[in-house]
Amino acid sequence: MEPDNLNDLIKRIKKLRQLHGYKQERMAQEIGLSQTAYSKIETGDTSLTVGRAAAIAKAFGMSLTALLEWEENILK
């Protein structure tokens, strides 16, 4: 992934988490990480692997493809 696309994905994950009303602690638990490790994903301080992205998508009840294609404006 190019850096801009990765940054967009990280922003998308954070926005979806907020829309679902999930705290970082819940997301971390859902994907098997500590809250600190999950926080580093949202701040871009650690690598977001395909496996982690897929686990995050699953926590939102969506496929990885849906997560990659999700846009906030489709909810409006």
PQR file with spaces between the fields and no chain letter, atoms N, CA, C, O and H, PARSE charges and radii, in Angstrom:
ATOM       1  N    MET     1       0.826   -1.191    0.000 -0.4000 1.5000
ATOM       2  CA   MET     1       0.000    0.000    0.000 -0.0000 2.0000
ATOM       3  C    MET     1       0.867    1.250    0.000  0.5500 1.7000
ATOM       4  O    MET     1       1.891    1.311    0.681 -0.5500 1.4000
ATOM       5  N    GLU     2       0.449    2.232   -0.762 -0.4000 1.5000
ATOM       6  CA   GLU     2       1.155    3.502   -0.746 -0.0000 2.0000
ATOM       7  C    GLU     2       0.826    4.225    0.554  0.5500 1.7000
ATOM       8  O    GLU     2      -0.248    4.018    1.120 -0.5500 1.4000
ATOM       9  H    GLU     2      -0.382    2.183   -1.315  0.4000 1.0000
ATOM      10  N    PRO     3       1.739    5.073    1.038 -0.5600 1.5000
ATOM      11  CA   PRO     3       1.504    5.753    2.315  0.2800 2.0000
ATOM      12  C    PRO     3       0.168    6.482    2.414  0.5500 1.7000
ATOM      13  O    PRO     3      -0.491    6.398    3.450 -0.5500 1.4000
ATOM      14  N    ASP     4      -0.254    7.198    1.366 -0.4000 1.5000
ATOM      15  CA   ASP     4      -1.529    7.905    1.436 -0.0000 2.0000
ATOM      16  C    ASP     4      -2.686    6.935    1.615  0.5500 1.7000
ATOM      17  O    ASP     4      -3.598    7.199    2.399 -0.5500 1.4000
ATOM      18  H    ASP     4       0.281    7.267    0.524  0.4000 1.0000
ATOM      19  N    ASN     5      -2.663    5.829    0.907 -0.4000 1.5000
ATOM      20  CA   ASN     5      -3.717    4.835    1.046 -0.0000 2.0000
ATOM      21  C    ASN     5      -3.722    4.222    2.434  0.5500 1.7000
ATOM      22  O    ASN     5      -4.787    3.975    3.000 -0.5500 1.4000
ATOM      23  H    ASN     5      -1.923    5.615    0.270  0.4000 1.0000
ATOM      24  N    LEU     6      -2.552    3.977    2.981 -0.4000 1.5000
ATOM      25  CA   LEU     6      -2.458    3.437    4.326 -0.0000 2.0000
ATOM      26  C    LEU     6      -2.993    4.437    5.345  0.5500 1.7000
ATOM      27  O    LEU     6      -3.723    4.064    6.263 -0.5500 1.4000
ATOM      28  H    LEU     6      -1.687    4.178    2.521  0.4000 1.0000
ATOM      29  N    ASN     7      -2.631    5.703    5.182 -0.4000 1.5000
ATOM      30  CA   ASN     7      -3.148    6.723    6.091 -0.0000 2.0000
ATOM      31  C    ASN     7      -4.659    6.828    5.990  0.5500 1.7000
ATOM      32  O    ASN     7      -5.336    7.003    7.002 -0.5500 1.4000
ATOM      33  H    ASN     7      -2.039    6.006    4.435  0.4000 1.0000
ATOM      34  N    ASP     8      -5.194    6.725    4.782 -0.4000 1.5000
ATOM      35  CA   ASP     8      -6.647    6.756    4.603 -0.0000 2.0000
ATOM      36  C    ASP     8      -7.299    5.566    5.303  0.5500 1.7000
ATOM      37  O    ASP     8      -8.347    5.712    5.932 -0.5500 1.4000
ATOM      38  H    ASP     8      -4.644    6.583    3.959  0.4000 1.0000
ATOM      39  N    LEU     9      -6.689    4.403    5.195 -0.4000 1.5000
ATOM      40  CA   LEU     9      -7.236    3.212    5.841 -0.0000 2.0000
ATOM      41  C    LEU     9      -7.224    3.373    7.353  0.5500 1.7000
ATOM      42  O    LEU     9      -8.191    3.004    8.020 -0.5500 1.4000
ATOM      43  H    LEU     9      -5.838    4.284    4.683  0.4000 1.0000
ATOM      44  N    ILE    10      -6.164    3.908    7.894 -0.4000 1.5000
ATOM      45  CA   ILE    10      -6.076    4.122    9.343 -0.0000 2.0000
ATOM      46  C    ILE    10      -7.165    5.101    9.793  0.5500 1.7000
ATOM      47  O    ILE    10      -7.811    4.877   10.817 -0.5500 1.4000
ATOM      48  H    ILE    10      -5.378    4.207    7.353  0.4000 1.0000
ATOM      49  N    LYS    11      -7.367    6.168    9.048 -0.4000 1.5000
ATOM      50  CA   LYS    11      -8.435    7.127    9.379 -0.0000 2.0000
ATOM      51  C    LYS    11      -9.803    6.463    9.313  0.5500 1.7000
ATOM      52  O    LYS    11     -10.664    6.707   10.157 -0.5500 1.4000
ATOM      53  H    LYS    11      -6.842    6.350    8.217  0.4000 1.0000
ATOM      54  N    ARG    12      -9.993    5.621    8.301 -0.4000 1.5000
ATOM      55  CA   ARG    12     -11.252    4.899    8.114 -0.0000 2.0000
ATOM      56  C    ARG    12     -11.522    3.976    9.302  0.5500 1.7000
ATOM      57  O    ARG    12     -12.649    3.904    9.792 -0.5500 1.4000
ATOM      58  H    ARG    12      -9.293    5.423    7.615  0.4000 1.0000
ATOM      59  N    ILE    13     -10.493    3.276    9.759 -0.4000 1.5000
ATOM      60  CA   ILE    13     -10.640    2.371   10.899 -0.0000 2.0000
ATOM      61  C    ILE    13     -11.037    3.152   12.146  0.5500 1.7000
ATOM      62  O    ILE    13     -11.942    2.746   12.875 -0.5500 1.4000
ATOM      63  H    ILE    13      -9.577    3.335    9.360  0.4000 1.0000
ATOM      64  N    LYS    14     -10.368    4.259   12.389 -0.4000 1.5000
ATOM      65  CA   LYS    14     -10.686    5.068   13.565 -0.0000 2.0000
ATOM      66  C    LYS    14     -12.113    5.592   13.491  0.5500 1.7000
ATOM      67  O    LYS    14     -12.834    5.565   14.489 -0.5500 1.4000
ATOM      68  H    LYS    14      -9.633    4.589   11.796  0.4000 1.0000
ATOM      69  N    LYS    15     -12.529    6.070   12.319 -0.4000 1.5000
ATOM      70  CA   LYS    15     -13.884    6.601   12.157 -0.0000 2.0000
ATOM      71  C    LYS    15     -14.925    5.515   12.356  0.5500 1.7000
ATOM      72  O    LYS    15     -15.936    5.742   13.021 -0.5500 1.4000
ATOM      73  H    LYS    15     -11.943    6.092   11.509  0.4000 1.0000
ATOM      74  N    LEU    16     -14.696    4.348   11.796 -0.4000 1.5000
ATOM      75  CA   LEU    16     -15.633    3.241   11.976 -0.0000 2.0000
ATOM      76  C    LEU    16     -15.729    2.836   13.442  0.5500 1.7000
ATOM      77  O    LEU    16     -16.815    2.547   13.946 -0.5500 1.4000
ATOM      78  H    LEU    16     -13.874    4.164   11.257  0.4000 1.0000
ATOM      79  N    ARG    17     -14.590    2.817   14.119 -0.4000 1.5000
ATOM      80  CA   ARG    17     -14.600    2.470   15.551 -0.0000 2.0000
ATOM      81  C    ARG    17     -15.474    3.460   16.307  0.5500 1.7000
ATOM      82  O    ARG    17     -16.280    3.069   17.152 -0.5500 1.4000
ATOM      83  H    ARG    17     -13.708    3.052   13.709  0.4000 1.0000
ATOM      84  N    GLN    18     -15.312    4.730   16.003 -0.4000 1.5000
ATOM      85  CA   GLN    18     -16.095    5.758   16.682 -0.0000 2.0000
ATOM      86  C    GLN    18     -17.578    5.637   16.340  0.5500 1.7000
ATOM      87  O    GLN    18     -18.428    5.770   17.220 -0.5500 1.4000
ATOM      88  H    GLN    18     -14.657    5.047   15.317  0.4000 1.0000
ATOM      89  N    LEU    19     -17.894    5.386   15.075 -0.4000 1.5000
ATOM      90  CA   LEU    19     -19.293    5.232   14.665 -0.0000 2.0000
ATOM      91  C    LEU    19     -19.961    4.036   15.334  0.5500 1.7000
ATOM      92  O    LEU    19     -21.156    4.071   15.625 -0.5500 1.4000
ATOM      93  H    LEU    19     -17.203    5.277   14.359  0.4000 1.0000
ATOM      94  N    HIS    20     -19.188    2.977   15.579 -0.4000 1.5000
ATOM      95  CA   HIS    20     -19.708    1.799   16.270 -0.0000 2.0000
ATOM      96  C    HIS    20     -19.787    2.013   17.781  0.5500 1.7000
ATOM      97  O    HIS    20     -20.388    1.212   18.497 -0.5500 1.4000
ATOM      98  H    HIS    20     -18.217    2.949   15.343  0.4000 1.0000
ATOM      99  N    GLY    21     -19.182    3.088   18.257 -0.4000 1.5000
ATOM     100  CA   GLY    21     -19.179    3.356   19.693 -0.0000 2.0000
ATOM     101  C    GLY    21     -18.210    2.474   20.462  0.5500 1.7000
ATOM     102  O    GLY    21     -18.370    2.268   21.665 -0.5500 1.4000
ATOM     103  H    GLY    21     -18.693    3.739   17.675  0.4000 1.0000
ATOM     104  N    TYR    22     -17.212    1.958   19.772 -0.4000 1.5000
ATOM     105  CA   TYR    22     -16.225    1.085   20.402 -0.0000 2.0000
ATOM     106  C    TYR    22     -15.062    1.913   20.935  0.5500 1.7000
ATOM     107  O    TYR    22     -14.636    2.882   20.307 -0.5500 1.4000
ATOM     108  H    TYR    22     -17.082    2.126   18.795  0.4000 1.0000
ATOM     109  N    LYS    23     -14.564    1.528   22.076 -0.4000 1.5000
ATOM     110  CA   LYS    23     -13.340    2.104   22.614 -0.0000 2.0000
ATOM     111  C    LYS    23     -12.163    1.290   22.073  0.5500 1.7000
ATOM     112  O    LYS    23     -12.335    0.166   21.602 -0.5500 1.4000
ATOM     113  H    LYS    23     -14.910    0.740   22.586  0.4000 1.0000
ATOM     114  N    GLN    24     -10.983    1.867   22.148 -0.4000 1.5000
ATOM     115  CA   GLN    24      -9.795    1.146   21.693 -0.0000 2.0000
ATOM     116  C    GLN    24      -9.620   -0.162   22.442  0.5500 1.7000
ATOM     117  O    GLN    24      -9.168   -1.151   21.865 -0.5500 1.4000
ATOM     118  H    GLN    24     -10.843    2.780   22.531  0.4000 1.0000
ATOM     119  N    GLU    25      -9.969   -0.180   23.709 -0.4000 1.5000
ATOM     120  CA   GLU    25      -9.834   -1.407   24.502 -0.0000 2.0000
ATOM     121  C    GLU    25     -10.652   -2.546   23.901  0.5500 1.7000
ATOM     122  O    GLU    25     -10.190   -3.685   23.836 -0.5500 1.4000
ATOM     123  H    GLU    25     -10.336    0.623   24.178  0.4000 1.0000
ATOM     124  N    ARG    26     -11.876   -2.228   23.461 -0.4000 1.5000
ATOM     125  CA   ARG    26     -12.720   -3.265   22.878 -0.0000 2.0000
ATOM     126  C    ARG    26     -12.130   -3.768   21.563  0.5500 1.7000
ATOM     127  O    ARG    26     -12.093   -4.974   21.320 -0.5500 1.4000
ATOM     128  H    ARG    26     -12.251   -1.302   23.514  0.4000 1.0000
ATOM     129  N    MET    27     -11.671   -2.856   20.724 -0.4000 1.5000
ATOM     130  CA   MET    27     -11.083   -3.273   19.460 -0.0000 2.0000
ATOM     131  C    MET    27      -9.849   -4.133   19.691  0.5500 1.7000
ATOM     132  O    MET    27      -9.645   -5.143   19.017 -0.5500 1.4000
ATOM     133  H    MET    27     -11.701   -1.876   20.921  0.4000 1.0000
ATOM     134  N    ALA    28      -9.038   -3.723   20.645 -0.4000 1.5000
ATOM     135  CA   ALA    28      -7.833   -4.490   20.963 -0.0000 2.0000
ATOM     136  C    ALA    28      -8.200   -5.906   21.377  0.5500 1.7000
ATOM     137  O    ALA    28      -7.581   -6.874   20.934 -0.5500 1.4000
ATOM     138  H    ALA    28      -9.204   -2.903   21.192  0.4000 1.0000
ATOM     139  N    GLN    29      -9.212   -6.021   22.229 -0.4000 1.5000
ATOM     140  CA   GLN    29      -9.643   -7.336   22.690 -0.0000 2.0000
ATOM     141  C    GLN    29     -10.182   -8.168   21.522  0.5500 1.7000
ATOM     142  O    GLN    29      -9.904   -9.363   21.423 -0.5500 1.4000
ATOM     143  H    GLN    29      -9.715   -5.235   22.588  0.4000 1.0000
ATOM     144  N    GLU    30     -10.951   -7.531   20.644 -0.4000 1.5000
ATOM     145  CA   GLU    30     -11.536   -8.232   19.491 -0.0000 2.0000
ATOM     146  C    GLU    30     -10.469   -8.837   18.582  0.5500 1.7000
ATOM     147  O    GLU    30     -10.664   -9.913   18.016 -0.5500 1.4000
ATOM     148  H    GLU    30     -11.177   -6.560   20.724  0.4000 1.0000
ATOM     149  N    ILE    31      -9.336   -8.138   18.443 -0.4000 1.5000
ATOM     150  CA   ILE    31      -8.315   -8.624   17.504 -0.0000 2.0000
ATOM     151  C    ILE    31      -7.105   -9.245   18.203  0.5500 1.7000
ATOM     152  O    ILE    31      -6.131   -9.624   17.552 -0.5500 1.4000
ATOM     153  H    ILE    31      -9.178   -7.264   18.903  0.4000 1.0000
ATOM     154  N    GLY    32      -7.173   -9.347   19.525 -0.4000 1.5000
ATOM     155  CA   GLY    32      -6.125  -10.046   20.260 -0.0000 2.0000
ATOM     156  C    GLY    32      -4.859   -9.259   20.501  0.5500 1.7000
ATOM     157  O    GLY    32      -3.763   -9.820   20.511 -0.5500 1.4000
ATOM     158  H    GLY    32      -7.964   -9.039   20.054  0.4000 1.0000
ATOM     159  N    LEU    33      -5.005   -7.948   20.696 -0.4000 1.5000
ATOM     160  CA   LEU    33      -3.859   -7.096   20.997 -0.0000 2.0000
ATOM     161  C    LEU    33      -4.084   -6.374   22.311  0.5500 1.7000
ATOM     162  O    LEU    33      -5.198   -6.352   22.836 -0.5500 1.4000
ATOM     163  H    LEU    33      -5.896   -7.492   20.688  0.4000 1.0000
ATOM     164  N    SER    34      -3.029   -5.788   22.838 -0.4000 1.5000
ATOM     165  CA   SER    34      -3.188   -4.898   23.985 -0.0000 2.0000
ATOM     166  C    SER    34      -3.754   -3.580   23.476  0.5500 1.7000
ATOM     167  O    SER    34      -3.689   -3.288   22.282 -0.5500 1.4000
ATOM     168  H    SER    34      -2.125   -5.806   22.412  0.4000 1.0000
ATOM     169  N    GLN    35      -4.309   -2.788   24.384 -0.4000 1.5000
ATOM     170  CA   GLN    35      -4.832   -1.482   23.994 -0.0000 2.0000
ATOM     171  C    GLN    35      -3.708   -0.608   23.449  0.5500 1.7000
ATOM     172  O    GLN    35      -3.912    0.142   22.495 -0.5500 1.4000
ATOM     173  H    GLN    35      -4.362   -3.026   25.354  0.4000 1.0000
ATOM     174  N    THR    36      -2.543   -0.700   24.041 -0.4000 1.5000
ATOM     175  CA   THR    36      -1.392    0.088   23.586 -0.0000 2.0000
ATOM     176  C    THR    36      -1.017   -0.289   22.154  0.5500 1.7000
ATOM     177  O    THR    36      -0.763    0.587   21.326 -0.5500 1.4000
ATOM     178  H    THR    36      -2.378   -1.310   24.816  0.4000 1.0000
ATOM     179  N    ALA    37      -0.981   -1.577   21.863 -0.4000 1.5000
ATOM     180  CA   ALA    37      -0.634   -2.037   20.507 -0.0000 2.0000
ATOM     181  C    ALA    37      -1.690   -1.583   19.507  0.5500 1.7000
ATOM     182  O    ALA    37      -1.361   -1.168   18.396 -0.5500 1.4000
ATOM     183  H    ALA    37      -1.187   -2.289   22.535  0.4000 1.0000
ATOM     184  N    TYR    38      -2.958   -1.661   19.901 -0.4000 1.5000
ATOM     185  CA   TYR    38      -4.017   -1.218   18.995 -0.0000 2.0000
ATOM     186  C    TYR    38      -3.908    0.288   18.747  0.5500 1.7000
ATOM     187  O    TYR    38      -4.056    0.749   17.615 -0.5500 1.4000
ATOM     188  H    TYR    38      -3.225   -1.999   20.803  0.4000 1.0000
ATOM     189  N    SER    39      -3.651    1.042   19.802 -0.4000 1.5000
ATOM     190  CA   SER    39      -3.508    2.488   19.687 -0.0000 2.0000
ATOM     191  C    SER    39      -2.418    2.848   18.679  0.5500 1.7000
ATOM     192  O    SER    39      -2.552    3.811   17.924 -0.5500 1.4000
ATOM     193  H    SER    39      -3.531    0.668   20.722  0.4000 1.0000
ATOM     194  N    LYS    40      -1.356    2.077   18.677 -0.4000 1.5000
ATOM     195  CA   LYS    40      -0.252    2.327   17.747 -0.0000 2.0000
ATOM     196  C    LYS    40      -0.675    2.105   16.300  0.5500 1.7000
ATOM     197  O    LYS    40      -0.115    2.724   15.395 -0.5500 1.4000
ATOM     198  H    LYS    40      -1.247    1.295   19.290  0.4000 1.0000
ATOM     199  N    ILE    41      -1.644    1.239   16.066 -0.4000 1.5000
ATOM     200  CA   ILE    41      -2.179    1.064   14.717 -0.0000 2.0000
ATOM     201  C    ILE    41      -2.883    2.343   14.293  0.5500 1.7000
ATOM     202  O    ILE    41      -2.664    2.838   13.187 -0.5500 1.4000
ATOM     203  H    ILE    41      -2.098    0.736   16.801  0.4000 1.0000
ATOM     204  N    GLU    42      -3.735    2.883   15.174 -0.4000 1.5000
ATOM     205  CA   GLU    42      -4.502    4.077   14.837 -0.0000 2.0000
ATOM     206  C    GLU    42      -3.635    5.323   14.700  0.5500 1.7000
ATOM     207  O    GLU    42      -4.024    6.269   14.016 -0.5500 1.4000
ATOM     208  H    GLU    42      -3.912    2.481   16.072  0.4000 1.0000
ATOM     209  N    THR    43      -2.488    5.339   15.327 -0.4000 1.5000
ATOM     210  CA   THR    43      -1.605    6.499   15.202 -0.0000 2.0000
ATOM     211  C    THR    43      -0.553    6.293   14.114  0.5500 1.7000
ATOM     212  O    THR    43       0.210    7.208   13.806 -0.5500 1.4000
ATOM     213  H    THR    43      -2.172    4.570   15.883  0.4000 1.0000
ATOM     214  N    GLY    44      -0.511    5.106   13.537 -0.4000 1.5000
ATOM     215  CA   GLY    44       0.455    4.820   12.485 -0.0000 2.0000
ATOM     216  C    GLY    44       1.847    4.530   13.011  0.5500 1.7000
ATOM     217  O    GLY    44       2.816    4.543   12.252 -0.5500 1.4000
ATOM     218  H    GLY    44      -1.131    4.362   13.787  0.4000 1.0000
ATOM     219  N    ASP    45       1.951    4.268   14.312 -0.4000 1.5000
ATOM     220  CA   ASP    45       3.253    3.999   14.923 -0.0000 2.0000
ATOM     221  C    ASP    45       3.690    2.546   14.793  0.5500 1.7000
ATOM     222  O    ASP    45       4.798    2.195   15.199 -0.5500 1.4000
ATOM     223  H    ASP    45       1.163    4.258   14.928  0.4000 1.0000
ATOM     224  N    THR    46       2.840    1.704   14.235 -0.4000 1.5000
ATOM     225  CA   THR    46       3.188    0.306   14.001 -0.0000 2.0000
ATOM     226  C    THR    46       2.572   -0.124   12.683  0.5500 1.7000
ATOM     227  O    THR    46       1.638    0.511   12.192 -0.5500 1.4000
ATOM     228  H    THR    46       1.940    1.989   13.905  0.4000 1.0000
ATOM     229  N    SER    47       3.077   -1.170   12.123 -0.4000 1.5000
ATOM     230  CA   SER    47       2.593   -1.653   10.841 -0.0000 2.0000
ATOM     231  C    SER    47       1.183   -2.206   10.946  0.5500 1.7000
ATOM     232  O    SER    47       0.832   -2.887   11.910 -0.5500 1.4000
ATOM     233  H    SER    47       3.836   -1.685   12.521  0.4000 1.0000
ATOM     234  N    LEU    48       0.393   -1.903    9.945 -0.4000 1.5000
ATOM     235  CA   LEU    48      -0.932   -2.492    9.821 -0.0000 2.0000
ATOM     236  C    LEU    48      -0.818   -3.595    8.784  0.5500 1.7000
ATOM     237  O    LEU    48      -0.758   -3.332    7.583 -0.5500 1.4000
ATOM     238  H    LEU    48       0.678   -1.350    9.162  0.4000 1.0000
ATOM     239  N    THR    49      -0.789   -4.825    9.258 -0.4000 1.5000
ATOM     240  CA   THR    49      -0.658   -5.960    8.351 -0.0000 2.0000
ATOM     241  C    THR    49      -2.020   -6.294    7.747  0.5500 1.7000
ATOM     242  O    THR    49      -3.058   -5.850    8.237 -0.5500 1.4000
ATOM     243  H    THR    49      -0.838   -5.038   10.233  0.4000 1.0000
ATOM     244  N    VAL    50      -1.997   -7.069    6.694 -0.4000 1.5000
ATOM     245  CA   VAL    50      -3.235   -7.517    6.071 -0.0000 2.0000
ATOM     246  C    VAL    50      -4.047   -8.336    7.077  0.5500 1.7000
ATOM     247  O    VAL    50      -5.270   -8.212    7.145 -0.5500 1.4000
ATOM     248  H    VAL    50      -1.154   -7.429    6.296  0.4000 1.0000
ATOM     249  N    GLY    51      -3.366   -9.163    7.846 -0.4000 1.5000
ATOM     250  CA   GLY    51      -4.059   -9.975    8.854 -0.0000 2.0000
ATOM     251  C    GLY    51      -4.740   -9.123    9.911  0.5500 1.7000
ATOM     252  O    GLY    51      -5.872   -9.402   10.305 -0.5500 1.4000
ATOM     253  H    GLY    51      -2.373   -9.264    7.791  0.4000 1.0000
ATOM     254  N    ARG    52      -4.055   -8.087   10.369 -0.4000 1.5000
ATOM     255  CA   ARG    52      -4.665   -7.186   11.356 -0.0000 2.0000
ATOM     256  C    ARG    52      -5.835   -6.427   10.754  0.5500 1.7000
ATOM     257  O    ARG    52      -6.871   -6.263   11.398 -0.5500 1.4000
ATOM     258  H    ARG    52      -3.135   -7.861   10.049  0.4000 1.0000
ATOM     259  N    ALA    53      -5.673   -5.965    9.522 -0.4000 1.5000
ATOM     260  CA   ALA    53      -6.760   -5.249    8.856 -0.0000 2.0000
ATOM     261  C    ALA    53      -7.977   -6.158    8.687  0.5500 1.7000
ATOM     262  O    ALA    53      -9.111   -5.713    8.864 -0.5500 1.4000
ATOM     263  H    ALA    53      -4.831   -6.099    8.999  0.4000 1.0000
ATOM     264  N    ALA    54      -7.752   -7.417    8.349 -0.4000 1.5000
ATOM     265  CA   ALA    54      -8.851   -8.377    8.202 -0.0000 2.0000
ATOM     266  C    ALA    54      -9.536   -8.613    9.546  0.5500 1.7000
ATOM     267  O    ALA    54     -10.762   -8.708    9.605 -0.5500 1.4000
ATOM     268  H    ALA    54      -6.831   -7.779    8.205  0.4000 1.0000
ATOM     269  N    ALA    55      -8.762   -8.707   10.620 -0.4000 1.5000
ATOM     270  CA   ALA    55      -9.339   -8.908   11.954 -0.0000 2.0000
ATOM     271  C    ALA    55     -10.152   -7.682   12.379  0.5500 1.7000
ATOM     272  O    ALA    55     -11.207   -7.814   13.000 -0.5500 1.4000
ATOM     273  H    ALA    55      -7.766   -8.630   10.572  0.4000 1.0000
ATOM     274  N    ILE    56      -9.659   -6.505   12.044 -0.4000 1.5000
ATOM     275  CA   ILE    56     -10.387   -5.279   12.355 -0.0000 2.0000
ATOM     276  C    ILE    56     -11.696   -5.244   11.571  0.5500 1.7000
ATOM     277  O    ILE    56     -12.744   -4.917   12.127 -0.5500 1.4000
ATOM     278  H    ILE    56      -8.802   -6.398   11.540  0.4000 1.0000
ATOM     279  N    ALA    57     -11.640   -5.576   10.302 -0.4000 1.5000
ATOM     280  CA   ALA    57     -12.857   -5.620    9.478 -0.0000 2.0000
ATOM     281  C    ALA    57     -13.867   -6.589   10.087  0.5500 1.7000
ATOM     282  O    ALA    57     -15.055   -6.277   10.175 -0.5500 1.4000
ATOM     283  H    ALA    57     -10.789   -5.842    9.851  0.4000 1.0000
ATOM     284  N    LYS    58     -13.402   -7.748   10.503 -0.4000 1.5000
ATOM     285  CA   LYS    58     -14.286   -8.744   11.109 -0.0000 2.0000
ATOM     286  C    LYS    58     -14.930   -8.204   12.380  0.5500 1.7000
ATOM     287  O    LYS    58     -16.101   -8.476   12.644 -0.5500 1.4000
ATOM     288  H    LYS    58     -12.437   -8.001   10.432  0.4000 1.0000
ATOM     289  N    ALA    59     -14.176   -7.441   13.169 -0.4000 1.5000
ATOM     290  CA   ALA    59     -14.719   -6.846   14.398 -0.0000 2.0000
ATOM     291  C    ALA    59     -15.853   -5.868   14.077  0.5500 1.7000
ATOM     292  O    ALA    59     -16.750   -5.661   14.894 -0.5500 1.4000
ATOM     293  H    ALA    59     -13.225   -7.220   12.954  0.4000 1.0000
ATOM     294  N    PHE    60     -15.807   -5.273   12.893 -0.4000 1.5000
ATOM     295  CA   PHE    60     -16.871   -4.366   12.457 -0.0000 2.0000
ATOM     296  C    PHE    60     -17.990   -5.111   11.729  0.5500 1.7000
ATOM     297  O    PHE    60     -18.979   -4.506   11.315 -0.5500 1.4000
ATOM     298  H    PHE    60     -15.078   -5.441   12.229  0.4000 1.0000
ATOM     299  N    GLY    61     -17.828   -6.421   11.574 -0.4000 1.5000
ATOM     300  CA   GLY    61     -18.844   -7.213   10.881 -0.0000 2.0000
ATOM     301  C    GLY    61     -18.821   -7.018    9.377  0.5500 1.7000
ATOM     302  O    GLY    61     -19.858   -7.092    8.718 -0.5500 1.4000
ATOM     303  H    GLY    61     -17.025   -6.912   11.910  0.4000 1.0000
ATOM     304  N    MET    62     -17.641   -6.772    8.837 -0.4000 1.5000
ATOM     305  CA   MET    62     -17.525   -6.550    7.399 -0.0000 2.0000
ATOM     306  C    MET    62     -16.320   -7.302    6.860  0.5500 1.7000
ATOM     307  O    MET    62     -15.458   -7.754    7.613 -0.5500 1.4000
ATOM     308  H    MET    62     -16.799   -6.712    9.372  0.4000 1.0000
ATOM     309  N    SER    63     -16.281   -7.425    5.548 -0.4000 1.5000
ATOM     310  CA   SER    63     -15.134   -8.064    4.910 -0.0000 2.0000
ATOM     311  C    SER    63     -13.984   -7.068    4.800  0.5500 1.7000
ATOM     312  O    SER    63     -14.178   -5.860    4.942 -0.5500 1.4000
ATOM     313  H    SER    63     -16.982   -7.057    4.937  0.4000 1.0000
ATOM     314  N    LEU    64     -12.807   -7.582    4.550 -0.4000 1.5000
ATOM     315  CA   LEU    64     -11.655   -6.711    4.341 -0.0000 2.0000
ATOM     316  C    LEU    64     -11.892   -5.814    3.131  0.5500 1.7000
ATOM     317  O    LEU    64     -11.548   -4.633    3.154 -0.5500 1.4000
ATOM     318  H    LEU    64     -12.651   -8.563    4.435  0.4000 1.0000
ATOM     319  N    THR    65     -12.473   -6.367    2.086 -0.4000 1.5000
ATOM     320  CA   THR    65     -12.771   -5.571    0.891 -0.0000 2.0000
ATOM     321  C    THR    65     -13.713   -4.421    1.231  0.5500 1.7000
ATOM     322  O    THR    65     -13.502   -3.295    0.781 -0.5500 1.4000
ATOM     323  H    THR    65     -12.752   -7.327    2.067  0.4000 1.0000
ATOM     324  N    ALA    66     -14.745   -4.694    2.016 -0.4000 1.5000
ATOM     325  CA   ALA    66     -15.687   -3.641    2.407 -0.0000 2.0000
ATOM     326  C    ALA    66     -14.978   -2.565    3.225  0.5500 1.7000
ATOM     327  O    ALA    66     -15.252   -1.377    3.057 -0.5500 1.4000
ATOM     328  H    ALA    66     -14.916   -5.609    2.381  0.4000 1.0000
ATOM     329  N    LEU    67     -14.075   -2.974    4.102 -0.4000 1.5000
ATOM     330  CA   LEU    67     -13.311   -2.005    4.887 -0.0000 2.0000
ATOM     331  C    LEU    67     -12.446   -1.140    3.985  0.5500 1.7000
ATOM     332  O    LEU    67     -12.376    0.075    4.170 -0.5500 1.4000
ATOM     333  H    LEU    67     -13.852   -3.939    4.237  0.4000 1.0000
ATOM     334  N    LEU    68     -11.796   -1.748    3.023 -0.4000 1.5000
ATOM     335  CA   LEU    68     -10.919   -1.012    2.114 -0.0000 2.0000
ATOM     336  C    LEU    68     -11.700   -0.031    1.239  0.5500 1.7000
ATOM     337  O    LEU    68     -11.170    1.005    0.837 -0.5500 1.4000
ATOM     338  H    LEU    68     -11.853   -2.735    2.872  0.4000 1.0000
ATOM     339  N    GLU    69     -12.953   -0.358    0.949 -0.4000 1.5000
ATOM     340  CA   GLU    69     -13.759    0.472    0.057 -0.0000 2.0000
ATOM     341  C    GLU    69     -14.701    1.420    0.791  0.5500 1.7000
ATOM     342  O    GLU    69     -15.318    2.278    0.161 -0.5500 1.4000
ATOM     343  H    GLU    69     -13.383   -1.200    1.276  0.4000 1.0000
ATOM     344  N    TRP    70     -14.824    1.284    2.106 -0.4000 1.5000
ATOM     345  CA   TRP    70     -15.788    2.075    2.873 -0.0000 2.0000
ATOM     346  C    TRP    70     -15.478    3.563    2.802  0.5500 1.7000
ATOM     347  O    TRP    70     -14.327    3.990    2.899 -0.5500 1.4000
ATOM     348  H    TRP    70     -14.322    0.586    2.619  0.4000 1.0000
ATOM     349  N    GLU    71     -16.531    4.325    2.631 -0.4000 1.5000
ATOM     350  CA   GLU    71     -16.408    5.778    2.651 -0.0000 2.0000
ATOM     351  C    GLU    71     -17.498    6.324    3.568  0.5500 1.7000
ATOM     352  O    GLU    71     -18.650    5.895    3.501 -0.5500 1.4000
ATOM     353  H    GLU    71     -17.465    3.977    2.553  0.4000 1.0000
ATOM     354  N    GLU    72     -17.133    7.254    4.407 -0.4000 1.5000
ATOM     355  CA   GLU    72     -18.074    7.813    5.376 -0.0000 2.0000
ATOM     356  C    GLU    72     -19.290    8.418    4.695  0.5500 1.7000
ATOM     357  O    GLU    72     -20.399    8.317    5.221 -0.5500 1.4000
ATOM     358  H    GLU    72     -16.197    7.602    4.461  0.4000 1.0000
ATOM     359  N    ASN    73     -19.111    9.040    3.546 -0.4000 1.5000
ATOM     360  CA   ASN    73     -20.224    9.737    2.910 -0.0000 2.0000
ATOM     361  C    ASN    73     -21.332    8.808    2.434  0.5500 1.7000
ATOM     362  O    ASN    73     -22.425    9.282    2.125 -0.5500 1.4000
ATOM     363  H    ASN    73     -18.211    9.122    3.119  0.4000 1.0000
ATOM     364  N    ILE    74     -21.090    7.494    2.364 -0.4000 1.5000
ATOM     365  CA   ILE    74     -22.159    6.583    1.953 -0.0000 2.0000
ATOM     366  C    ILE    74     -23.179    6.392    3.058  0.5500 1.7000
ATOM     367  O    ILE    74     -24.266    5.869    2.814 -0.5500 1.4000
ATOM     368  H    ILE    74     -20.202    7.108    2.614  0.4000 1.0000
ATOM     369  N    LEU    75     -22.843    6.811    4.277 -0.4000 1.5000
ATOM     370  CA   LEU    75     -23.797    6.710    5.380 -0.0000 2.0000
ATOM     371  C    LEU    75     -24.735    7.903    5.433  0.5500 1.7000
ATOM     372  O    LEU    75     -25.759    7.849    6.114 -0.5500 1.4000
ATOM     373  H    LEU    75     -21.960    7.236    4.476  0.4000 1.0000
ATOM     374  N    LYS    76     -24.412    8.967    4.739 -0.4000 1.5000
ATOM     375  CA   LYS    76     -25.206   10.197    4.802 -0.0000 2.0000
ATOM     376  C    LYS    76     -26.364   10.156    3.844  0.5500 1.7000
ATOM     377  O    LYS    76     -27.136   11.112    3.768 -0.5500 1.4000
ATOM     378  H    LYS    76     -23.580    9.011    4.186  0.4000 1.0000
